Amino acid sequence: MTFVEACEYIQSKLGFYYNAKKVNAQLKQFRTQGMSYDDICERVMYWYDYSGKGDPSKSNGGIAIINFIEVAFQQWKKSQQQLEKKKKSLDDFKLDTNKSSKIISVKIDRDFKLPNST
């Protein structure tokens, strides 16, 4: 993800409240702390799409909330990974059961008679 893509994504979440100057500075700050643009946007996504607490009107135009949600974000991410693991396990099980089942087509001839039958 590029700087511009990250700005566009964050703007889509903050809408009218988006402050480009503030977000640009915060993105640069988070990058110096070692976060990628993907890392930053993943946290923004968690806050606004999954936490149930994200309110753009309370954002002051920026994404400083990232500094305060790390523990909750990590717990959510861990639960998502566990769900994905269970889903993959279930998908693998479905594949195994599909491999063992076969469809057999049978054509019945009504005039067929067993040998030695009357």
Biotite code that builds the C-alpha atoms (Angstrom):
import biotite.structure as struc

atoms = struc.array([
    struc.Atom([0.000, 0.000, 0.000], chain_id="A", res_id=1, res_name="MET", atom_name="CA", element="C"),
    struc.Atom([1.291, 3.461, -0.834], chain_id="A", res_id=2, res_name="THR", atom_name="CA", element="C"),
    struc.Atom([1.053, 6.716, 1.105], chain_id="A", res_id=3, res_name="PHE", atom_name="CA", element="C"),
    struc.Atom([-1.632, 7.988, -1.260], chain_id="A", res_id=4, res_name="VAL", atom_name="CA", element="C"),
    struc.Atom([-3.661, 4.751, -0.980], chain_id="A", res_id=5, res_name="GLU", atom_name="CA", element="C"),
    struc.Atom([-3.454, 4.924, 2.815], chain_id="A", res_id=6, res_name="ALA", atom_name="CA", element="C"),
    struc.Atom([-4.666, 8.542, 2.769], chain_id="A", res_id=7, res_name="CYS", atom_name="CA", element="C"),
    struc.Atom([-7.551, 7.633, 0.481], chain_id="A", res_id=8, res_name="GLU", atom_name="CA", element="C"),
    struc.Atom([-8.552, 4.699, 2.690], chain_id="A", res_id=9, res_name="TYR", atom_name="CA", element="C"),
    struc.Atom([-8.441, 6.796, 5.855], chain_id="A", res_id=10, res_name="ILE", atom_name="CA", element="C"),
    struc.Atom([-10.411, 9.538, 4.134], chain_id="A", res_id=11, res_name="GLN", atom_name="CA", element="C"),
    struc.Atom([-13.072, 6.963, 3.216], chain_id="A", res_id=12, res_name="SER", atom_name="CA", element="C"),
    struc.Atom([-13.433, 6.126, 6.922], chain_id="A", res_id=13, res_name="LYS", atom_name="CA", element="C"),
    struc.Atom([-13.334, 9.671, 8.312], chain_id="A", res_id=14, res_name="LEU", atom_name="CA", element="C"),
    struc.Atom([-15.376, 11.256, 5.536], chain_id="A", res_id=15, res_name="GLY", atom_name="CA", element="C"),
    struc.Atom([-16.228, 14.887, 6.180], chain_id="A", res_id=16, res_name="PHE", atom_name="CA", element="C"),
    struc.Atom([-14.010, 14.922, 9.299], chain_id="A", res_id=17, res_name="TYR", atom_name="CA", element="C"),
    struc.Atom([-10.816, 13.986, 7.436], chain_id="A", res_id=18, res_name="TYR", atom_name="CA", element="C"),
    struc.Atom([-7.981, 16.476, 7.993], chain_id="A", res_id=19, res_name="ASN", atom_name="CA", element="C"),
    struc.Atom([-5.319, 15.793, 5.361], chain_id="A", res_id=20, res_name="ALA", atom_name="CA", element="C"),
    struc.Atom([-2.568, 17.773, 7.097], chain_id="A", res_id=21, res_name="LYS", atom_name="CA", element="C"),
    struc.Atom([-3.132, 15.975, 10.410], chain_id="A", res_id=22, res_name="LYS", atom_name="CA", element="C"),
    struc.Atom([-3.392, 12.504, 8.826], chain_id="A", res_id=23, res_name="VAL", atom_name="CA", element="C"),
    struc.Atom([-0.255, 13.081, 6.740], chain_id="A", res_id=24, res_name="ASN", atom_name="CA", element="C"),
    struc.Atom([1.723, 13.983, 9.868], chain_id="A", res_id=25, res_name="ALA", atom_name="CA", element="C"),
    struc.Atom([0.320, 11.008, 11.789], chain_id="A", res_id=26, res_name="GLN", atom_name="CA", element="C"),
    struc.Atom([1.106, 8.604, 8.949], chain_id="A", res_id=27, res_name="LEU", atom_name="CA", element="C"),
    struc.Atom([4.706, 9.826, 8.922], chain_id="A", res_id=28, res_name="LYS", atom_name="CA", element="C"),
    struc.Atom([4.894, 9.471, 12.711], chain_id="A", res_id=29, res_name="GLN", atom_name="CA", element="C"),
    struc.Atom([3.562, 5.888, 12.647], chain_id="A", res_id=30, res_name="PHE", atom_name="CA", element="C"),
    struc.Atom([5.958, 5.009, 9.826], chain_id="A", res_id=31, res_name="ARG", atom_name="CA", element="C"),
    struc.Atom([8.925, 6.215, 11.933], chain_id="A", res_id=32, res_name="THR", atom_name="CA", element="C"),
    struc.Atom([7.619, 3.897, 14.684], chain_id="A", res_id=33, res_name="GLN", atom_name="CA", element="C"),
    struc.Atom([8.004, 0.979, 12.239], chain_id="A", res_id=34, res_name="GLY", atom_name="CA", element="C"),
    struc.Atom([4.422, 0.544, 11.075], chain_id="A", res_id=35, res_name="MET", atom_name="CA", element="C"),
    struc.Atom([3.645, -0.062, 7.412], chain_id="A", res_id=36, res_name="SER", atom_name="CA", element="C"),
    struc.Atom([0.756, 1.679, 5.677], chain_id="A", res_id=37, res_name="TYR", atom_name="CA", element="C"),
    struc.Atom([-1.021, -1.694, 5.670], chain_id="A", res_id=38, res_name="ASP", atom_name="CA", element="C"),
    struc.Atom([-0.528, -1.982, 9.449], chain_id="A", res_id=39, res_name="ASP", atom_name="CA", element="C"),
    struc.Atom([-1.946, 1.497, 9.978], chain_id="A", res_id=40, res_name="ILE", atom_name="CA", element="C"),
    struc.Atom([-4.959, 0.943, 7.728], chain_id="A", res_id=41, res_name="CYS", atom_name="CA", element="C"),
    struc.Atom([-5.658, -2.428, 9.324], chain_id="A", res_id=42, res_name="GLU", atom_name="CA", element="C"),
    struc.Atom([-5.986, -0.698, 12.686], chain_id="A", res_id=43, res_name="ARG", atom_name="CA", element="C"),
    struc.Atom([-8.202, 2.015, 11.181], chain_id="A", res_id=44, res_name="VAL", atom_name="CA", element="C"),
    struc.Atom([-10.366, -0.714, 9.634], chain_id="A", res_id=45, res_name="MET", atom_name="CA", element="C"),
    struc.Atom([-10.637, -2.496, 12.998], chain_id="A", res_id=46, res_name="TYR", atom_name="CA", element="C"),
    struc.Atom([-11.629, 0.717, 14.772], chain_id="A", res_id=47, res_name="TRP", atom_name="CA", element="C"),
    struc.Atom([-14.248, 1.895, 12.299], chain_id="A", res_id=48, res_name="TYR", atom_name="CA", element="C"),
    struc.Atom([-15.579, -1.396, 10.925], chain_id="A", res_id=49, res_name="ASP", atom_name="CA", element="C"),
    struc.Atom([-15.351, -3.941, 13.762], chain_id="A", res_id=50, res_name="TYR", atom_name="CA", element="C"),
    struc.Atom([-14.918, -2.376, 17.189], chain_id="A", res_id=51, res_name="SER", atom_name="CA", element="C"),
    struc.Atom([-18.331, -0.739, 17.263], chain_id="A", res_id=52, res_name="GLY", atom_name="CA", element="C"),
    struc.Atom([-16.727, 2.291, 18.876], chain_id="A", res_id=53, res_name="LYS", atom_name="CA", element="C"),
    struc.Atom([-15.361, 4.198, 15.883], chain_id="A", res_id=54, res_name="GLY", atom_name="CA", element="C"),
    struc.Atom([-17.029, 7.556, 15.388], chain_id="A", res_id=55, res_name="ASP", atom_name="CA", element="C"),
    struc.Atom([-15.453, 9.837, 12.764], chain_id="A", res_id=56, res_name="PRO", atom_name="CA", element="C"),
    struc.Atom([-16.975, 12.899, 14.470], chain_id="A", res_id=57, res_name="SER", atom_name="CA", element="C"),
    struc.Atom([-14.780, 12.167, 17.495], chain_id="A", res_id=58, res_name="LYS", atom_name="CA", element="C"),
    struc.Atom([-11.598, 11.670, 15.464], chain_id="A", res_id=59, res_name="SER", atom_name="CA", element="C"),
    struc.Atom([-10.556, 15.341, 15.419], chain_id="A", res_id=60, res_name="ASN", atom_name="CA", element="C"),
    struc.Atom([-9.782, 14.687, 11.762], chain_id="A", res_id=61, res_name="GLY", atom_name="CA", element="C"),
    struc.Atom([-7.006, 12.211, 12.416], chain_id="A", res_id=62, res_name="GLY", atom_name="CA", element="C"),
    struc.Atom([-6.026, 8.691, 13.390], chain_id="A", res_id=63, res_name="ILE", atom_name="CA", element="C"),
    struc.Atom([-4.373, 9.239, 16.783], chain_id="A", res_id=64, res_name="ALA", atom_name="CA", element="C"),
    struc.Atom([-6.716, 6.538, 18.125], chain_id="A", res_id=65, res_name="ILE", atom_name="CA", element="C"),
    struc.Atom([-4.177, 4.012, 16.820], chain_id="A", res_id=66, res_name="ILE", atom_name="CA", element="C"),
    struc.Atom([-1.995, 4.855, 19.831], chain_id="A", res_id=67, res_name="ASN", atom_name="CA", element="C"),
    struc.Atom([-4.740, 3.735, 22.216], chain_id="A", res_id=68, res_name="PHE", atom_name="CA", element="C"),
    struc.Atom([-6.274, 0.638, 20.630], chain_id="A", res_id=69, res_name="ILE", atom_name="CA", element="C"),
    struc.Atom([-3.290, -1.675, 20.178], chain_id="A", res_id=70, res_name="GLU", atom_name="CA", element="C"),
    struc.Atom([-4.262, -4.192, 22.888], chain_id="A", res_id=71, res_name="VAL", atom_name="CA", element="C"),
    struc.Atom([-7.857, -4.445, 21.654], chain_id="A", res_id=72, res_name="ALA", atom_name="CA", element="C"),
    struc.Atom([-6.649, -4.630, 18.050], chain_id="A", res_id=73, res_name="PHE", atom_name="CA", element="C"),
    struc.Atom([-4.241, -7.483, 18.838], chain_id="A", res_id=74, res_name="GLN", atom_name="CA", element="C"),
    struc.Atom([-6.985, -9.421, 20.662], chain_id="A", res_id=75, res_name="GLN", atom_name="CA", element="C"),
    struc.Atom([-9.342, -8.941, 17.707], chain_id="A", res_id=76, res_name="TRP", atom_name="CA", element="C"),
    struc.Atom([-6.631, -9.960, 15.226], chain_id="A", res_id=77, res_name="LYS", atom_name="CA", element="C"),
    struc.Atom([-5.854, -13.106, 17.231], chain_id="A", res_id=78, res_name="LYS", atom_name="CA", element="C"),
    struc.Atom([-9.545, -14.071, 17.298], chain_id="A", res_id=79, res_name="SER", atom_name="CA", element="C"),
    struc.Atom([-9.756, -13.485, 13.522], chain_id="A", res_id=80, res_name="GLN", atom_name="CA", element="C"),
    struc.Atom([-6.743, -15.740, 12.967], chain_id="A", res_id=81, res_name="GLN", atom_name="CA", element="C"),
    struc.Atom([-8.311, -18.448, 15.141], chain_id="A", res_id=82, res_name="GLN", atom_name="CA", element="C"),
    struc.Atom([-11.548, -18.201, 13.147], chain_id="A", res_id=83, res_name="LEU", atom_name="CA", element="C"),
    struc.Atom([-9.617, -18.472, 9.884], chain_id="A", res_id=84, res_name="GLU", atom_name="CA", element="C"),
    struc.Atom([-7.776, -21.514, 11.213], chain_id="A", res_id=85, res_name="LYS", atom_name="CA", element="C"),
    struc.Atom([-11.064, -23.189, 12.177], chain_id="A", res_id=86, res_name="LYS", atom_name="CA", element="C"),
    struc.Atom([-12.567, -22.292, 8.803], chain_id="A", res_id=87, res_name="LYS", atom_name="CA", element="C"),
    struc.Atom([-9.570, -23.776, 6.988], chain_id="A", res_id=88, res_name="LYS", atom_name="CA", element="C"),
    struc.Atom([-9.823, -26.908, 9.107], chain_id="A", res_id=89, res_name="SER", atom_name="CA", element="C"),
    struc.Atom([-13.500, -27.210, 8.240], chain_id="A", res_id=90, res_name="LEU", atom_name="CA", element="C"),
    struc.Atom([-12.764, -26.586, 4.546], chain_id="A", res_id=91, res_name="ASP", atom_name="CA", element="C"),
    struc.Atom([-10.069, -29.289, 4.635], chain_id="A", res_id=92, res_name="ASP", atom_name="CA", element="C"),
    struc.Atom([-12.554, -31.688, 6.237], chain_id="A", res_id=93, res_name="PHE", atom_name="CA", element="C"),
    struc.Atom([-15.110, -30.933, 3.515], chain_id="A", res_id=94, res_name="LYS", atom_name="CA", element="C"),
    struc.Atom([-12.472, -31.615, 0.856], chain_id="A", res_id=95, res_name="LEU", atom_name="CA", element="C"),
    struc.Atom([-11.586, -34.949, 2.455], chain_id="A", res_id=96, res_name="ASP", atom_name="CA", element="C"),
    struc.Atom([-15.201, -36.063, 2.587], chain_id="A", res_id=97, res_name="THR", atom_name="CA", element="C"),
    struc.Atom([-15.751, -34.991, -1.006], chain_id="A", res_id=98, res_name="ASN", atom_name="CA", element="C"),
    struc.Atom([-12.769, -37.059, -2.152], chain_id="A", res_id=99, res_name="LYS", atom_name="CA", element="C"),
    struc.Atom([-14.167, -40.233, -0.661], chain_id="A", res_id=100, res_name="SER", atom_name="CA", element="C"),
    struc.Atom([-17.653, -39.871, -2.019], chain_id="A", res_id=101, res_name="SER", atom_name="CA", element="C"),
    struc.Atom([-18.365, -40.972, -5.574], chain_id="A", res_id=102, res_name="LYS", atom_name="CA", element="C"),
    struc.Atom([-21.386, -40.590, -7.741], chain_id="A", res_id=103, res_name="ILE", atom_name="CA", element="C"),
    struc.Atom([-22.366, -43.731, -9.575], chain_id="A", res_id=104, res_name="ILE", atom_name="CA", element="C"),
    struc.Atom([-24.681, -43.697, -12.513], chain_id="A", res_id=105, res_name="SER", atom_name="CA", element="C"),
    struc.Atom([-26.718, -46.834, -13.002], chain_id="A", res_id=106, res_name="VAL", atom_name="CA", element="C"),
    struc.Atom([-28.796, -47.639, -16.035], chain_id="A", res_id=107, res_name="LYS", atom_name="CA", element="C"),
    struc.Atom([-31.588, -50.123, -15.415], chain_id="A", res_id=108, res_name="ILE", atom_name="CA", element="C"),
    struc.Atom([-32.717, -52.376, -18.219], chain_id="A", res_id=109, res_name="ASP", atom_name="CA", element="C"),
    struc.Atom([-36.286, -53.485, -17.446], chain_id="A", res_id=110, res_name="ARG", atom_name="CA", element="C"),
    struc.Atom([-36.022, -56.457, -19.771], chain_id="A", res_id=111, res_name="ASP", atom_name="CA", element="C"),
    struc.Atom([-32.920, -57.837, -18.127], chain_id="A", res_id=112, res_name="PHE", atom_name="CA", element="C"),
    struc.Atom([-33.325, -61.299, -16.605], chain_id="A", res_id=113, res_name="LYS", atom_name="CA", element="C"),
    struc.Atom([-30.918, -63.211, -14.481], chain_id="A", res_id=114, res_name="LEU", atom_name="CA", element="C"),
    struc.Atom([-29.735, -66.528, -15.946], chain_id="A", res_id=115, res_name="PRO", atom_name="CA", element="C"),
    struc.Atom([-31.780, -69.513, -14.819], chain_id="A", res_id=116, res_name="ASN", atom_name="CA", element="C"),
    struc.Atom([-34.710, -67.373, -13.775], chain_id="A", res_id=117, res_name="SER", atom_name="CA", element="C"),
    struc.Atom([-38.264, -67.951, -14.870], chain_id="A", res_id=118, res_name="THR", atom_name="CA", element="C"),
])
